Amino acid sequence: MSSNSDFVLAIEDLTVSFDGFKAIDALTLYVDKGELRVIIGPNGAGKTTLLDLICGKTRASTGSIKFKNREMTELAEHEIVRAGIGRKFQTPSIYENLSVFKNLEVSFPRGRGVFGALRFRCSEDVVARIDEVAQEIGLHDQLQLEAGLLSHGQKQWLEIGMLLMQDPELLMLDEPIAGMSVRERELTAELLERICRNRSMIVIEHDMDFVKKIAHKVTVMHQGKILAEGPMERVQSDPRVIDVYLGH
Amino acid sequence: MEKLRKWITGSDFAGLVILAVVVFVVFPAALDVFRLNLVGKYLTYAFVAVGLVMLWGYGGILSLGQGVFFGLGGYCMAMFLKLEASDPESTKIQSTPGIPDFMDWNQLTALPVWWEPFHHLPFALMAVLIVPALLAFVVGFAMFKRRVGGVYFAIITQAVALVLSVLIIGQQGYTGGVNGMTDLKTMLGWDIRTDSAKTILYYANGVLLFVAILACRAVQRSKLGTLLLAMRDKEDRVRFSGYDVANFKVFVFCLAAMLCGVGGAMFALQVGFMSPSFVGIVPSIEMVIFAAVGGRMSLVGAVYGSLAVNFAKTYFSESFPELWLFLMAALFIGVVMAFPNGLAGLYESHVKPRLGRRPPGGSPREDAVSAPAAAPVPPASRPVLRAGTPDAGADGGAPGPAAA
């Protein structure tokens, strides 16, 4: 059905229906290497469902999701992660009772089996990697702090950091700046620009200023389908997009 | 930070030393052999409670069927002892000499094939560990791979406990039925009913218990321990960090089952019999109460919990037999409502702050914040894992899925 390509992610004819309601309807989407794609759209358009499908949280009814030409729809969640897809949830999903350091350590992609985890030692290279990521997300001074004590914005960054520990080739962020202050939004935009250099990203976001700042390309979803796709300026002036989403 | 870490490890260590003194010095010195044997019996339940700390406290998986594994371990041991007690010489009045008395009473004329290997002690000892672990693996694999958790899992374990106790009682000819296996006399010719044997078994039990606690401590300190805490908190995050969550749950369920098996075997040795009354639903729930009273996050606390509840049980059931069950229920409700972290939690919050303020700068949390920020983390750093309070729900709960 689907052919091989140079795209990092090739979604073709993807459909998922919940009791007859098609949350995603014959959707086709390609993401390039090194691209930062932003998905926008009104509530219930199927944006989060699309991420759920890619990372295996929800199973597709029909269609294909190929990551680096490898079919993902049949794999278990952890296998999809190991293939190189990382996903941040909408609400910050971190381990509140563990320190920031532990949060990052647990996310290091080694010792992922039961006995591997028993033998895992936090060696020099792990610490070095944690230091590096903590610098990147601006939490270096909070490494020993219990993660539950971080501010909301810092929790969002920590979750992004936990994904960076795995060095995924495709990073999916669901509303990364929700609930952030203006300053935090700026820092996040800079962070995303930095970490996008050697990987592809899919970001769901509602904040149009933020989208303008970071997006290489924007996809507008509506009722499980793609309404428009292209550079921000073009999408913004598309009458259909204005109609269903941006408003007049 | 360095000081803090040492201090935590130190207090951990101190707790173990105090427990060792209590178990190996105080009890043997203060109690006669009869009472010491009773304490030894209580300490066999401590294995179960320690296992529950790993499974329930750390893993967030509440099993209400740990009696199953305690019973399996106990029966494996009891089968060996029973066979040894049933040599043809001492069973010559039976119509079929050489088989356990209850088989004879049930008109069995030959030893069942699956009993044969239990003539050998090494096999029996292996079975004590492996049979409970195997059942835990089958049940755990079937449940956790299907993402059955929380209350549903607890109910399934109850069902298993019920099924096994009904099975044991029903298959009287093979298991001794409701009476269990009684008249266990010797192990490789060594009479386990004498005072000296009881004392030795008490010490052996204590040593095994410490081995179990140290092994569990090692698991807690490993990445696997951290992952268990992480899973309890945000299961989906762990799954989407590339871990097969079910495997870790199966592991900790098997670990807890194995510990129960050891406890059951030591029970059979020290008490001299094994019966289905340690397998069913009620004993399984009692075992959860031991862990809850002791503190489900504390391995050492679990031992004190087992001792305290069983002392109380013995005392009250001797003095006010009809009140005991109500007291037990009240105790459980009280623990859950008033001090959810049990004795260990009370110690942490009330006793510890009054014992010399050794950590400079007050609470660990403040200390952690004020730690010099720029200092690179040493490679061996094991940041403090405070025993976090799990959510009120005992099941640890799956985190809500991100809204679509």
Interface residues (C-beta under 8 A of the other chain):
Chain A: A23 G44 G46 T48 T49 D52 C55 K57 A76 E77 H78 V81 R82 G86 R87 F89 Q90 T91 S93 I94 Y95 E96 N97 L98 S99 F101 K102 E105 V106 S107 P109 G111 R112 G113 V114 A117 L118 R119 F120 C122 S123 E124 V127 I130 D131 H140 D141 Q142 L143 Q144 L145 E146 L149 E159 M162 Q166 D174
Chain B: M1 V219 S222 K223 L224 T226 L227 L229 A230 D233 K234 D236 R237 V238 R239 F240 S241 G242 Y243 D244 V245 N247 F248 F251 R365 A368 V369 A371 A373 A374 P376 V377 P378 P379 A380 S381 R382 P383 V384 L385 R386 G388 T389 P399 P401 A402 A403 A404
